[in-house]
Amino acid sequence: MGTTAIPAAQGAIRIESHPATEHERKLLKTVIPLAIAIGLALVPSPSGLPHYAWYYFCIFVGVIIGLVLEPLPGAAIAVRFVQPATARGAGLSSSKCGSRLGAVRV
């Protein structure tokens, strides 16, 4: 624990800092990719780019950030992002095409 004194006009402000617990770190690692992906999805898509392509990009960015931060194993991160989007019908029909071809058995 560290104490930092910041000079002020009337005296000093004391800021107590505490290291984050393992639970807090894991929660942040889980929330950050979701927040970034949702935040990007709320931004209007660039002109000339179909909205579903923008959503693909947002999901892609969220998965990549999740893989870097690694709150869960890689496969669980991919499922966590793609499965809700597929259930909503977000235009991810290509994510199911492997099962149609008989190439993917789950």
Secondary structure, DSSP 4 states (H G I P E B T S, - for coil): -EEEEEE-SSSEEEEEE-PPPHHHHHHHHHHHHHHHHHHHHHSPPPTTS-HHHHHHHHHHHHHHHHHHH-SS-HHHHHHHHHHHHHHHT-S-GGGGHHHHHT----
